[in-house]
């Protein structure tokens, strides 16, 4: 029996090694090769455990079952301890788990830790029951269909809508061909980084049960050449302009006093109104518009009202952490205008 199970196990392990995953689930991002390796590693060593444990289980159940004429009150063999075997099945899986842990520890940070290499940051917001994608340079989000240029690293900031706080739920951003899967959580922004490596149209699937429309929450991502991407981007801009969609947030006539009240409820958890060095989570904002030592914003742009509004609108990631966008902070356009007016009025 041990020989039979060893043969079955060996064949399956060979199958795990040669199985062309790519033929069934194309590898379309920089994450895919690493993730497939981890999957193969787990499957390769999981196969013999599956085969031996279940094989012997079935074999012994058959081999030692009660037969006609057996004494029904008979007691089985009195066997205790098998130190060599017990040591082996404790130590070998422990070592495998350790190796798996180390590999995962090396791979996962590549896609989760802050990366300066990204050419663009796109915000992906889960709604009941669709995806919203916000591109820098596009005034309005696109829904359910994401476009990415091939070979360019992107950062995608994932979160979930809090427009209706009673129905704020966790969604998930799963792009199987990218081997990327991450929950979208209300009130939390999780940036992921990867490079699309294959032209094509792939699925984005919500894998977190989020309500009655969960099964219909499917988007797509189109990976295309830079030229095709530029053409798509341009067509989106034209479409949005011709549809008469509203422009950027109008920040003229902001009310500083109203902005102060918004600041007190939404911003003081992370920002003081003292000098830059007076940090809570983010820097003190008292001198935001008048600080010769820190003339630039976290975005690298000068501190003028439009760019400050842009940071409040889209959030920011800096060395101290991440500031959520206006949607996560539940700010209206008017709130943004008022906040800018308030910050301009400060001078510490
Ligand atoms: Cu959104 Cu499931």
Boltz pocket constraint, residues with backbone or C-beta under 6 A from the ligand:
constraints:
  - pocket:
      binder: B
      contacts: [[A, 126], [A, 127], [A, 129], [A, 170], [A, 171], [A, 172], [A, 206], [A, 207], [A, 208], [A, 209], [A, 210], [A, 211], [A, 213], [A, 214], [A, 215], [A, 217]]
      max_distance: 6.0
